[in-house]
Amino acid sequence: MGFPDRPRAPRGGQKPKDPQADSSVSLLPHLEAKIRQTHSLAHLLTKYAEQLLQEYVQLQGDPFGLPSFSPPRLPVAGLSAPAPSHAGLPVHERLRLDAAALAALPPLLDVVRRRQAELNPRAQRLLRRLEDAARQARALGAAVEALLAALGAANRGPRAEPPTATASAASAAGVFPAKVLGLRVCGLYREWLSRTEGDLGQLLAGGPA
């Protein structure tokens, strides 16, 4: 009478593979590629933002663009400049602030575009750049949020309401205040893109966690 066969151990003392461990290891290259892709997008958009700001200034007439001109730093409802203390926060918290700013920028850029369509209706390239900037801010903001979700650091708080107060103020403002407000929004757009690019750079290989 024969004995039932015993289960054979894997050859060479190899242990059975852990599917969960394999998936976590395979996720790392994908995550790094996503970080690099988002960082490259932020780098490209930062250059576009600089071009947008320069063209905006050129088309506003005097005193805009004069070396001696120092425009007032008007407050923008729903958005402020990156604070110096921003740099001391953990990178995930900085990226949450970046994503919130990028979400606030598109309606502000839309307001500037509509006001410029009244003041400079022939400046078609500027109007297209403002329209593109709003769309690009949305795209980068969505990419940063997706990256935070992949890192397990998604912001689950309530979304901020669109800055409708700025839209009302821009519509009621005179020509000069409207131009200054547009300059301020374009400047904030460039500042937040530059900050986002720097924060994403911290996630690249060799950067602090």
C-alpha positions in Angstrom: 0.0 0.0 0.0 1.5 3.3 -1.1 1.7 6.4 0.9 0.2 9.7 -0.4 2.8 12.0 -1.9 4.0 14.8 0.3 3.8 18.4 -1.0 7.1 19.3 -2.5 9.0 22.3 -1.2 10.0 24.9 -3.8 13.4 24.1 -5.3 16.5 25.9 -4.1 14.7 26.9 -0.8 12.7 29.6 -2.6 9.7 31.0 -0.8 6.4 31.5 -2.5 6.1 35.0 -3.9 4.0 37.6 -2.1 1.7 39.3 -4.7 1.2 42.2 -2.4 4.9 42.8 -2.0 5.4 42.6 -5.8 2.7 45.2 -6.4 4.3 47.6 -3.9 7.7 47.2 -5.5 6.2 47.7 -9.1 4.4 50.8 -7.9 7.7 52.7 -7.1 8.9 53.2 -10.7 5.4 54.2 -11.7 5.2 56.8 -8.9 8.6 58.2 -9.7 7.6 58.6 -13.3 4.5 60.4 -12.3 6.5 62.8 -10.1 8.9 63.5 -12.9 6.1 64.0 -15.4 4.2 66.5 -13.1 7.5 68.3 -12.3 8.2 68.7 -16.0 4.7 70.1 -16.6 5.2 72.6 -13.7 8.6 73.6 -15.2 7.1 74.2 -18.6 4.1 76.2 -17.3 6.4 78.4 -15.2 8.1 79.5 -18.4 4.7 80.2 -20.0 3.7 82.2 -17.0 6.7 84.4 -17.3 5.9 85.0 -21.0 2.3 85.8 -20.0 3.3 88.3 -17.4 5.7 90.1 -19.8 3.1 90.3 -22.5 0.5 91.5 -20.1 2.7 94.4 -18.9 3.7 95.4 -22.5 0.0 95.8 -23.6 -1.2 97.9 -20.6 0.5 101.1 -21.7 2.1 103.6 -19.4 3.0 103.6 -16.5 3.1 99.8 -16.8 6.4 98.5 -17.9 8.3 101.7 -16.8 11.3 100.9 -14.5 10.1 103.4 -12.0 6.5 102.0 -11.8 5.7 100.3 -8.6 2.1 99.0 -8.7 0.1 98.7 -5.5 -0.1 95.1 -4.2 -3.9 94.8 -4.3 -5.4 92.0 -2.3 -6.9 89.2 -4.4 -10.0 87.5 -2.8 -9.4 83.8 -2.4 -5.7 83.8 -3.1 -2.5 85.2 -1.5 1.2 85.0 -2.4 3.2 82.0 -1.1 4.3 82.8 2.4 7.9 82.5 3.5 6.9 80.0 6.1 5.7 77.8 3.3 9.2 76.5 2.7 9.4 75.1 6.3 6.4 72.8 5.9 6.6 69.1 5.1 6.6 68.6 1.3 3.1 67.0 1.3 1.6 70.0 3.1 3.3 72.4 0.7 1.8 70.4 -2.2 -1.6 70.7 -0.7 -1.2 74.4 -0.6 0.0 74.4 -4.2 -3.1 72.4 -5.3 -5.4 74.8 -3.5 -3.8 77.8 -5.1 -3.9 76.2 -8.5 -7.6 75.5 -8.0 -8.2 79.2 -7.1 -6.3 80.6 -10.1 -8.5 79.6 -13.1 -11.6 81.7 -12.2 -9.2 84.7 -11.5 -7.5 84.3 -14.8 -10.9 84.1 -16.5 -11.8 87.4 -14.9 -8.7 89.0 -16.2 -9.3 87.7 -19.7 -12.8 89.0 -19.8 -11.7 92.5 -18.6 -8.8 92.5 -21.1 -11.3 91.6 -23.8 -13.0 94.9 -23.1 -9.8 97.0 -22.6 -7.6 95.4 -25.3 -10.0 93.6 -27.7 -7.3 93.4 -30.4 -4.8 91.6 -28.1 -5.8 88.2 -29.3 -2.6 86.5 -28.4 -2.8 87.8 -24.8 -6.4 86.7 -24.6 -5.5 83.2 -25.8 -2.6 83.0 -23.3 -4.9 83.9 -20.4 -7.4 81.3 -21.6 -4.6 78.7 -21.9 -3.2 79.7 -18.4 -6.6 79.0 -16.8 -6.8 75.6 -18.5 -3.2 74.7 -17.6 -3.6 75.7 -14.0 -6.5 73.3 -13.8 -4.5 70.5 -15.4 -1.5 71.0 -13.1 -3.7 71.2 -10.1 -5.4 67.9 -11.0 -2.0 66.3 -11.5 -0.8 67.5 -8.1 -3.9 66.2 -6.4 -3.6 62.8 -8.2 0.0 62.7 -7.1 -1.0 63.4 -3.5 -3.6 60.6 -3.7 -1.0 58.2 -5.0 1.3 59.2 -2.1 -1.6 58.6 0.4 -1.6 62.3 1.3 -4.8 63.5 -0.5 -6.5 66.5 1.0 -10.0 65.4 2.0 -11.1 68.8 3.3 -13.9 70.9 1.6 -13.0 72.7 -1.5 -12.7 76.4 -1.4 -15.4 78.4 -3.2 -14.5 80.2 -6.4 -13.4 83.8 -5.7 -16.6 85.5 -7.0 -15.8 88.7 -5.0 -12.8 89.4 -7.2 -15.0 89.0 -10.3 -17.5 91.6 -9.0 -14.7 94.0 -8.0 -13.0 93.7 -11.4 -16.3 94.4 -13.2 -17.0 97.5 -11.1 -13.3 98.8 -11.1 -12.0 101.5 -13.3 -9.5 101.0 -16.0 -6.4 101.5 -14.0 -7.5 99.3 -11.0 -8.6 96.6 -13.4 -5.2 96.6 -15.0 -3.4 96.5 -11.7 -5.6 93.6 -10.6 -4.8 91.7 -13.8 -1.1 92.3 -13.2 -1.4 91.0 -9.6 -3.2 87.8 -10.8 -0.6 87.1 -13.5 2.1 87.6 -10.9 0.5 85.3 -8.5 0.1 82.7 -11.3 3.8 82.8 -11.9 4.7 82.7 -8.2 2.5 79.7 -7.5 3.7 77.8 -10.5 7.3 78.4 -9.5 6.6 77.3 -6.0 4.8 74.2 -7.2 7.8 73.3 -9.4 10.2 73.7 -6.5 8.0 71.6 -4.2 7.7 68.8 -6.8 11.5 68.9 -7.2 11.7 67.9 -3.5 10.0 64.6 -4.3 12.5 63.7 -7.0 15.2 61.1 -6.3 17.6 62.5 -3.8 15.3 65.2 -2.5 14.0 65.2 1.2 10.8 63.3 1.9 
